[in-house]
Amino acid sequence: GLSNPFRGLLKLGSLERRGAMGIWKEFSCELSPLELRLFLDHEDRICVESYSLLRCESLALTHSDGRFELVFLGKKLYLRAPSRDEAEDWPGRGRALQKWRPQLEEEEWETLEYPEDGGEGQPVQSDSAALLQYSDMPGNSFDWTSAHEPELDAIKEAVLYVDVDKTWVPFIFSLSLETLKCFKVRNNDKILSNSYGIETIQDILPDTSLGGPAFFKVITSKAVLKLQAENAEEAASWRELVRGVLTSYLESAEEALTLGGSLDGHSQVVLKNIVKENGFLLQYLVAIPVEKGLDSQSFICAGCSRQIGFSFAKPKLCAFSGLYYCDSCHRDEETVIPSRLIHNWDLTKRGVCRQALKFLTQIRNQPLIDLKLVNESLYNHVERMGRIRRSREQLKLLGDYLIMCRSGALKELSKRLDHRHYLLECPHKYSVADLRQIADGVFETFLQSLLQFASHHVYNCDLCTQRGFICQICNSSDIIFPFEFDTTTR
């Protein structure tokens, strides 16, 4: 009965999705004619992920216990329904949508009938056709041979032609697990022209509008590369390999987030909105970076692709990511490195690049680091962290009292918390701002002021004291509370 048929929903329900670490997590799911949406909370409608069914390559039931998978351009989505019947219903609804997908494969072409007045056998040339005159069919006049040795870390290396101002110019492209490098040949030498980090690649798609199935484009955060391969098979091979490397990178980033304890839906939504192009730096938040050397970056700045080292600009090491930058991208600004603090209790401020400093500023107030998951032994080895853990646990128990109290004390405590409400929810989650205050020695004092205010309220509030306890062994008339760690055992 809807005026727009694309707005209708085909199915609603709950599905579990498997993450990179093999952990299953439940989501509310909506299946529309063109999209599958995953919600963390259906009531609040926090949409964590959405997948276009137009880009779904296959869907199939894989196990009798309700597990099935969807494949989106090389990325597999593992799902699990409550029962086998329910599992069969989801892909069953999806197959009804195949009519919306283009039925022609990339290699198949439709023969167009030209009007008679265009001359027998002579097609009428439209304006759009004139724009595509530079698109010679692959192999007609191009040289696809390369006599140079491939890069040591190359997964694939071959000649591709790049659209430069409506002219196809040959370059040697080299794909590794970390970068897509572009070389030009001059005097029979390979000279690095540009380098695109895998984290900057957003998508790789066929683009037959350029002239045929051998054409495709790579979309990065800096530019869109229009490319031409030797043939359709070579183009498909490039697309498959780049997607595979991109998927591997995204899974490793998701694994790093899992170690940081930040895979809850709210954190994902927040991160997607505030981090954007700096998302690849998340992997260094809880893992100490390994310095790989300038040669691994092909002597190119990791921020702006400027050549560094030797007779070029002086390289500067970023202590946060372990990558090298030029003096424009690295201004010697210093900060505490979160990974070194939580693993080595290293409170030294080190030089970081502008990109890392911006990233740390973007996430500074987000509780992304769960110390219990990352390095719980820090509590035992560092006396200060042991005291902080004790204070955090006390504050959580005090928060339970203030949350139930109708006196309005929670509102006053919220002001003192300075938007750190997670301090009342989990004693092990920390933000970058918390770690900086710990390094400066002011975080412990901040917690003590919160404990003093909250405990003073509980002891003097008629409502809160009625929620106290009497000792179960001696039955003394003294009221005891669970946050009194010095005198009370729970």
FENPEMO-V779710 format. One line per field, one symbol per residue. psi: psi as a letter, one per 40 degrees, with the letter a starting at -180 (. if undefined). A space follows every 10 residues. Layout:
psi = ???
This chain:
psi = eidhdeeihd iiahihhhad eehhhhihih hideihhhhd hddefghdii hhedehdihi hdieeehiii hhfehhhhih ididdddddd dddddeedde ihehideiih hihiideeih ehihhidddd dedegiihed eiheiheihi idehdhhihi hhhhfehhhh ihhhhaedih ihiihhfeih hhdihhidee hdihiigeee eaeeiiihhi edihhhihid iddddddddd dddddddddd ddddddddde ffeidddddd dddddbeede eddedehhih heidddeffh hedeeihiib eaihihhhed eeiiiiedeh ffhiihhddd dedefhehhi hiiddddddd ddedehgehh ddddgdeddd dhdddddddd dddddddddd dddeheeedd dddddddfeg eededheehi idddddddde eedddddddd ddddddddde hddddeeaii hedefiehhi ieegddehh.
